[in-house]
Amino acid sequence: MAQFYSAKRRVTTRQIITVTVNDLDPFGQGVARHNGKALFIAGALPGEQAEVTVTEDKRNFAQAVVKRRLSDSSERVAPRCRHFGVCGGCQQQHASVELQQQAKSRALARMMGTRDAPREVDEIIADNPWGYRRRARLSLNFHLKSQTLQMGFRKASDKELVNIHQCPVLAPQLEALLEPLRQCLSELKAVRRLGHVELVLADSGPLMVLRHLSPLENGDRQKLEQFSQTTGVALFLAPDSETLEAPGNVAPWYHSDGLRLSFSPRDFIQVNDAVNQQMVARAIDWLDIQPTDRVLDLFCGMGNFTLPLAKRAASVVGVEGVAALVAKGEYNARHNSLKNVTFFHENLEEDVTRHPWAALGFDKILLDPARAGAPGVMQHVINLAPQRVVYVSCNPTTLARDSEALLSAGYQIRRLAMLDMFPHTGHLESMALFERI
């Protein structure tokens, strides 16, 4: 009997092998060696032996999933969240916090040094690994089949929504709002036309921003305002990406280094308040701010570092690319009676040498760029020849790249810290102190 090829009957054989895991990467994947290259295994921990299925085989590395664990690491712990493994928010709840921190520190050391001579991480700046998130954006979707509102985060594997009922990394005050908020939103007539809801815990109290895709009827507004009053949550409504309505006329604020900082719910603030406070204190300490110092803060945002620096230095200049954050920094400087700080709105990806502030002399410089790093200003930082530079990074790859410019110009890394800003996730944040030789 003749057989003909059919694309529909094509079968791809996935190889099953037994390996011993010897490392953990920053993203929570176990690392083993197979056929002379790294094999990354989701859910496996160092010291564990497992049968794994190879799912992707590239020239320089391979990916695999665990088919059966043959042994358990002493660092394996029970995840606190019942959604772990499905929800894409956390990747490492199965590993002890100590192991997570060690893995991230080793990865940072490798990136900041060479293969043969990793740069030692001097300290780990951390706090409570649970209940640390003071901000979360929850997607909303009305499920037609079940006629219910889904509220949660995206899956680890695809864009599908995970309908969460708990989130132990959320600040307890925000986690406690999940069920009553779901109930309130489910009762709205506009339930099918909701985009997302953002929860933020400020020192002034919790707040929520509701993105709705069509105008709200008066009845829906009344239900939301009643929820706001009953729970003590300040309500903000977002009919589009630019507009923000505050029926209660509330101005949220939080404390940093003894300063009271006002912000808009859409302004960037650090998610982990406890680690942020330590980070600001460490930056001030590393820079060794003196009363006569002139300090430059690049990518300054609304003044997270700028304003605490201004409490100690002779003068501080903050430069930021988002005009709204510059305005908020200026407001907070006035509100806290800081008259020695000046903010500028500039695109730091362009040539900065033509701007008035760029010609000033500075003793110390702090940089806190986004994930893309600060390649556009590194040469200018070098030309300003500050005595010390602190670089705060949310991407170790760009930190390592930008560091090369400072090292080539005669600076040395004096301190290197891993910031455990997002426990149980693959985010690796850090800060480094450079000093001119």
Secondary structure by P-SEA (a helix, b strand, c coil): cbbbbbcccbbbbbbbbbbbbccccccbbbbbbcccbbbbbcccccccccccccccccccbbbbbbccccccccccccccccccccccccccccccaaaaaaaaaaaaaaaaccccccccccccccccccccccbbbbbbbbcccccccccccccccccccccccccccccaaaaaaaaaaaaaaaaccccccccbbbbbbcccbbbbbbbbcccccaaaaaaaaaaaaaacbbbbbbccccccccccccccccccccbbbbbcccccccccaaaaaaaaaaaaaaacccccbbbbbccccccaaaaaaaacccbbbbbbccaaaaaaaaaaaaaaccccbbbbbccccccccccccccccccbbbbbcccccccccaaaaaaacccbbbbbbccaaaaaaaaaaaaaacccccbbbbbccccccccccbbbbbbcc
